[in-house]
């Protein structure tokens, strides 16, 4: 496992009972090209093979058009919302805000001056627009990238 996300993955595995029933997926890798462009990231996500750092690989059909840049000051809220919804829908074990905040902060702190992208937009703590990136009836994708690495979270369900 890459050391860049090692602590984060250890936290996810330690709380596997919370995340094992749903579709949560987390993955990350070195950003060999240093790209933060939507079209290049979309291509890499679609072609990436192998098991993710956490969760089960899901088939993605991400396009540059399905991704929107989100402000860094909103990225934490987007990811908190994704993780809360995933735990609420799929687990009887609900993580407390401190545990979720630690995951989110650990992820964001892994990057230097990141660009954040997502397949959804939020207004007043609710999803206001969305573009599908999986075969599921609902999915949420959040990507962070800087010159050194790429990391992403995916949640989905079949409501």
N, C-alpha and C positions, 0 to 999 in steps of 0.2 A: 504494500500500500504506500502511496505517496505520503511523505511526511507533511505536506502542506495542509491536508485536511484530516490528519490522523486523530487529533484530539476530538474533533467534531464527530467523526465516525465512531470513535470509542463511546462517546455520549449517546449516540443513536443506538448502538448495540447494547449498551447498558440498560436502556429503556425500551428494548425490543418488544416487550409485552404491550406497550402503548401503540407501537407503530406496525406490528406484524399483521394485523387483520386487514389493513387497507392497501392502497396502491402507492404509498409514499415512495419516491425514488430520489436519491441524492447521488450526484456524480461530480467529478472534477478532474482536471488534468492540467498539465503544463501548457501554456499558450505559446507553442513553438513559433507561430507567425507573429505573435504580439497583436493580433487583430481584435478590434472591438466592433467591427462592422456587422450589421445585422445579417446580411446575405452570407458572409463567410461563416458566422456562428451557426446559422440555420443549417448550412450544408454539413458542418462538422457534427452537429447534433443528430441529424438524420443518418449519417453514415457511420457513426460511432458503434463499434461492436464490443462484445464481451459484457461481463457482469458489471453493474455499477458498484460504486463504493458501498452503497446501502440500498436495499430494496431489490425489486426484480425489474430487469430491462423491459421497457415497453416500446413498442413501435411508434416512432414519432414521424409526423409529416410537417415539420416546422418550415415555414417560408419566411423570407424577410418581411413580407407584408403582414404576417401574423404576429410580429414582434413590435413592441412599442418601447421606446426609451422612457424610463421613469426616473424622476428626480431622486438623487441619493438620499435626501431627507425623508422620502416616502417609502424607500425600499424595505426598511425594517417593519413598517406597518403592513406592507403587502405580505411579507414572509410570515409575520405573526398571524395574520388572518388565514393564510393557507394552512399553517400547522394547527391552529385551533380548530378549523373546520375539519381537517383530516381526523384529528383525535375525537372530535364530537361525533362524527359519522361512523367511525370504525372501532372505537375502543371504549371499554367500560372503565379503563384506567385513564383518568384525565390528568395531564401534566399541569402543574401549577404555573402561574405567570413567571415565576422565577426560573423554572426549568426551561420554559419556552424562550424567555429573554436570553438565557445563557446560550442556547442553540443559535438564535438569531445573531446575537452579538459576536459569538465565536466565528460565525460564517462571515459577517461583514468585516470583522477585524483581520481576516485572512487576506484582504485585498488592500492595495495602495491606489488611491484615486480611481475607484472602479466605475465602470459604466454598468448600469442595471437595465435589463430589458425584461418584459413580461408579455404574455399573450392576453392580458386583461388590464383594464383600467378600473380604478376605484374612485368613488365619490361618496363622501360621508360614510365611510366604513362599509360600503356595499359595492359589489361589482356592477359597473355601469356599462361596460362593453367587453366583448370577449371574442377570440378567434380560436377555434378548435385546433389542437395539435396532436390528438390521439383519436382512437376509435370510440372512446368512452363518451357518454352523454354530457359530461362536464369534466374539464381539466383546468389546471392552473400551473403555469410554468414561470419560474423566476430565474433569470440568469444574471450572474455577476462576472465581469471580466476586467482584467487589467493587462498590462504588458507582460506579466509573468504567468498568469493562470486563468482558467475558466472554471466556474462552478455553477451547478444548477440544481434546483428543486423542482419536482413534478408531483402534483397530487391529481387524482382523478376519481371519478365514481360513475356508476350507472344508475342514477336516481330513478 
